Structures are given as C-alpha cells and as structure tokens.
Amino acid sequence: MFRFVFPILMATSALPVAASEVADAVALSEAAQGADVIILGEVHDNPHHHALQADAVAAIGPTALVFEQLTEAAAASVTPELAGDAAALEEALNWAESGWPDFSYYYPLIAFAQTGPIYGAQVGREAAQAAFADGAAAAFGPDAGRYGLTTALTEEEQATREAEQMAAHCDALPEEILPGFVEAQRLRDAALAAATLEALEAHGGPVVVITGNGHARRDWGIPSILSVAAADLNVVSLGQFEETPQGDIPFDLWAVADPVERPDPCAAFR
C-alpha cells in the first residue's frame, strides 16, 4: 500500500496565469472582491497557511465554507454548540484518526459553524478506490458529465498530471498505476466543485473553499471543474507556498509563509 505524500510546492503550470502576490488577509479580501467562490489553498501541515485562511475568512465574511477535510456527514454533524467547544468537536470528528494534521490548525476554520453553514466534500476510501479502478466518471455517478469527468484529458495534461503524482509519491510508484491516481484526484476535484455549487445554491456567494493547493489550481483543479459546471461564476483561487514560486503560477493569487520543519516524506521509500 502506498502512502500519499502531500506535495509541498506546486509552482509551475501547463497554462500561463497572471497571478498576483497578496501580503495579508486584507489584501486577499480586496483582491477577491466580487467573487462568487474563493478557493483558499494550503500546504496541509503549515500552520501559517491556516492562519492566513482564518484571517481571510474573517475579512471576506463568506456565506458558507466548504472543506476538503470533512465528509458530508461530518460537516452536517457540526452544530453551532459543538463548534464552540474545540475539544468536544475534535473528539466528535475523530480527528486523531483522520490522517489530517493537528486539529488546532483547522479548528479556527471549522468554528465558522458557530454562525454559518459548513459543507464537507471529502471523498471516502471506497469512492477513491472506485475512481482508481474504473475512472472518476464511474465513481461520481450520473452527473459526471456536468463536471467534465466524461471528457478525457489531453495527452499533455495526462502526462503532466501523472508526472506530478509520481513526484508527489517520491518517484516510487509503478508507472502503470499513475492513471488511477489521476482519476482519484479528478474525483476529489469534482466532489469539491459539487459541494461548492450546493452551498452557492443554498446561500449565495461568496462561498470559501478550504483545500490543498493541488485542488485550488486553476488549470485542472476546482476552478477548471467549475468553469465546465457553472461557467458564469466568478472564481478566485489562492495558492500558498513556502518559498517564492517561479515560472507560471496556476492561481489567481499567491502568498508565501515560512516553511515548517518536517521529516523527509520520502524516507519511507528508501
């Protein structure tokens, strides 16, 4: 069984995008003014990234939040009362077994549920395995076409995405299983897009999405899916980095925070 290694930097893109740096949450809020959807990317284990997300939520005042880190059922279980008790919420969500970084990083964001609705879009293990084996469209179901899942990727994009999956897994994957990883990622993007549209339809905009950088990128993440499913939406995405990115940056906005010390994620593969 291969362990997923979260990519730390995603600084290049097959599609040029004019991205702007933002220094803080106020600048981010101003740059995203008028957006229907604001996607706040992160490196999952960097607390500075989560701090900027929390400040941005406070500055933007969204109608709802969508989380990659919560299932639909988990998000629905978070009442305003539960959201006000960090320890009880962590236990109720069984966070220690979730595989996500420290709960303290995410609590200020999930605590939004004290005053507003939150949505979960995490893809379960069985669904991800189904996408891996049979493709994202089959795993997603009848609405797959709306989210672009029935359209094959171009050869260039397929190759680029497979190369990124290989790099994210420390060059330790057999090449023949790379397409399955790409399909699972497409399913996750579509699930996040679907939850976002559900939140928009129920509450209007702006809706803020909390997710990893890979899902926030414009060229093939949530923004790309939304451009197919709801082309009239104004979508703004933020990528967060640990050093200044070079080359084409596949986000509308980007920010840099201090890196964190972490074990070598590839040590287990050596």
GITARA-V920932 format. One record per helix or strand of 2 or more residues. SS is the DSSP state (H for helix, E for strand). FROM is the first residue (numbers start at 1). TO is the last residue. Records with the same first field share a line. If there is no record, write none. Layout:
SS=FROM-TO ; FROM-TO
//
This chain:
E=20-21 ; 37-40 ; 64-67 ; 117-120 ; 207-210 ; 235-241 ; 253-256
H=25-31 ; 47-60 ; 72-76 ; 80-83 ; 86-92 ; 95-97 ; 103-114 ; 125-134 ; 136-140 ; 142-147 ; 155-168 ; 175-203 ; 213-216 ; 222-229 ; 267-269
//
